[in-house]
Amino acid sequence: MNKGLELIEACWLFDLPPERVKIVVHPSSIVHSMVEFIDGTWKAQLGAPDMRPPIGYALAAPERLPLVAANVCRTWSPMDGTLQFEAYDSSLFVAPDLCREALALGGGAAAALNGLNEALVAKFLAGEGTFLGMGGALTEGLEAIRQAQLPADGIDQIIAADRFGRALEE
């Protein structure tokens, strides 16, 4: 689901249609973001598989927090290995395609799907449900979200859509 949520984020932040965002699997989790420019060049943000630096930057931008000096994050060097990417198997990982569908539905569908996912994760962490059962629950939930045709014209409607998704697992 994380890949699907990143898809939603990229589409909203950069006003891109979902078909313009390619999802790949990066087993070493070194690349946190990557973009191709119209001249064929690429830029990427690389680091250890630790979300504290990207989150720290998001909170402190344009400054950088001294996380390495404070010994609160893992370090990584580009000399430590190679970067490998693989296509994701949509038969095994259903959530990214569900997120694409939620984006296509528009309105509050993506917020509702995220809410449903949050509820499913909470239940799983509480020892209820199974990890592998989440894909089926998300698929079923998206159908209910589709039928609801949730608006998202303001923050109150987005919060309501999130609550709708969470309520699907109550």
C-alpha positions in Angstrom: 0.0 0.0 0.0 2.9 2.3 0.6 3.7 2.3 -3.1 0.1 3.2 -3.9 0.1 6.0 -1.3 3.3 7.4 -2.9 1.5 7.3 -6.3 -1.4 9.3 -4.9 1.1 11.7 -3.3 3.1 12.2 -6.5 -0.1 12.8 -8.5 -1.5 15.4 -6.1 1.8 17.2 -5.4 2.9 17.4 -9.0 -0.5 17.5 -10.7 0.2 14.4 -12.7 -2.2 11.8 -14.2 -1.6 8.4 -12.6 -0.5 6.9 -15.9 2.5 9.3 -15.9 3.8 7.8 -12.6 5.7 4.5 -12.9 5.9 2.2 -9.8 8.9 0.0 -9.4 10.3 -2.2 -6.6 13.6 -1.1 -5.3 14.6 -4.0 -2.9 17.4 -2.1 -1.1 15.2 0.9 -0.4 18.0 3.4 -1.0 16.1 5.6 -3.5 13.5 7.7 -1.8 12.4 9.6 -4.8 13.4 9.9 -8.4 12.2 12.0 -11.3 13.0 12.1 -15.1 13.2 15.4 -16.8 12.2 16.2 -20.4 15.8 16.3 -21.4 16.3 12.7 -20.4 18.2 13.3 -17.2 17.3 12.1 -13.8 17.5 13.3 -10.2 17.1 11.1 -7.2 17.1 11.5 -3.4 19.2 8.6 -2.0 19.9 7.5 1.5 19.8 4.7 4.0 16.5 2.8 4.2 15.5 5.1 7.1 12.6 7.6 6.7 13.9 9.9 9.5 16.1 12.0 7.1 13.4 12.6 4.5 10.9 13.4 7.2 13.4 15.7 8.9 14.0 17.6 5.7 10.2 17.9 5.1 9.9 19.4 8.6 13.0 21.7 8.5 13.3 22.6 4.8 15.3 24.3 3.4 17.6 23.5 6.4 19.0 20.1 7.1 18.8 18.6 10.6 22.2 17.2 12.0 20.8 13.7 12.2 24.1 11.9 11.5 25.9 14.0 14.2 23.1 13.3 16.6 23.4 9.6 15.8 19.7 9.2 15.2 19.7 7.8 11.7 21.5 5.2 9.7 24.1 6.3 7.1 24.7 5.0 3.6 27.3 5.7 1.0 26.8 5.4 -2.8 30.0 3.3 -2.8 28.3 0.6 -0.7 26.6 -1.2 -3.7 24.5 -0.9 -6.8 21.0 0.3 -7.4 18.6 -2.2 -8.8 14.9 -1.8 -9.8 12.3 -4.4 -10.7 8.8 -4.2 -12.1 6.2 -4.9 -9.4 3.9 -7.9 -9.8 0.4 -6.5 -9.8 -1.0 -10.0 -9.1 0.9 -10.1 -5.9 0.8 -6.4 -4.9 -2.8 -5.3 -5.6 -2.8 -2.0 -3.6 -1.0 0.2 -6.2 -3.6 -0.6 -8.8 -6.4 0.1 -6.3 -4.8 3.5 -5.6 -4.8 4.2 -9.3 -8.5 3.3 -9.4 -9.2 5.6 -6.4 -7.4 8.4 -8.2 -9.5 7.8 -11.3 -12.7 7.8 -9.2 -11.7 11.3 -8.0 -13.4 13.1 -5.1 -12.7 11.6 -1.7 -12.0 8.1 -3.0 -8.2 8.2 -2.3 -8.7 9.6 1.2 -11.3 6.9 1.9 -9.0 4.2 0.6 -6.2 5.5 2.8 -8.6 5.6 5.8 -9.6 2.0 5.1 -5.9 1.0 4.9 -5.2 2.7 8.3 -8.1 0.8 9.9 -6.8 -2.5 8.4 -3.3 -1.9 9.6 -4.5 -1.0 13.1 -6.5 -4.3 13.2 -3.6 -6.3 12.0 -1.3 -4.7 14.6 -3.9 -5.6 17.3 -3.7 -9.2 16.2 -6.9 -9.2 14.2 -7.0 -10.2 10.5 -4.1 -11.3 8.4 -1.5 -9.4 6.5 -2.3 -11.3 3.3 -6.0 -10.6 3.8 -5.6 -6.8 3.6 -5.5 -6.9 -0.3 -8.9 -8.5 -0.5 -10.3 -6.1 2.1 -9.0 -3.1 0.2 -10.4 -4.5 -3.0 -13.9 -5.0 -1.4 -13.7 -1.6 0.3 -12.9 0.2 -2.9 -16.1 -1.1 -4.4 -18.0 0.4 -1.4 -16.1 3.7 -1.9 -17.0 3.7 -5.6 -20.7 3.3 -4.7 -20.5 6.2 -2.2 -19.2 8.7 -4.7 -17.5 10.8 -1.9 -16.9 14.5 -2.6 -13.7 16.2 -1.7 -14.3 19.9 -2.2 -12.8 21.0 1.1 -11.0 19.7 4.2 -14.2 18.7 6.0 -15.2 16.5 3.1 -11.8 14.9 2.9 -11.9 14.1 6.6 -15.4 12.7 6.1 -14.1 10.5 3.3 -11.3 9.3 5.5 -13.8 8.5 8.3 -16.0 6.6 5.7 -13.0 4.4 4.7 -12.1 3.7 8.4 -15.8 2.8 9.2 -15.7 0.1 6.5 -13.6 -2.0 8.9 -15.5 -1.2 12.1 
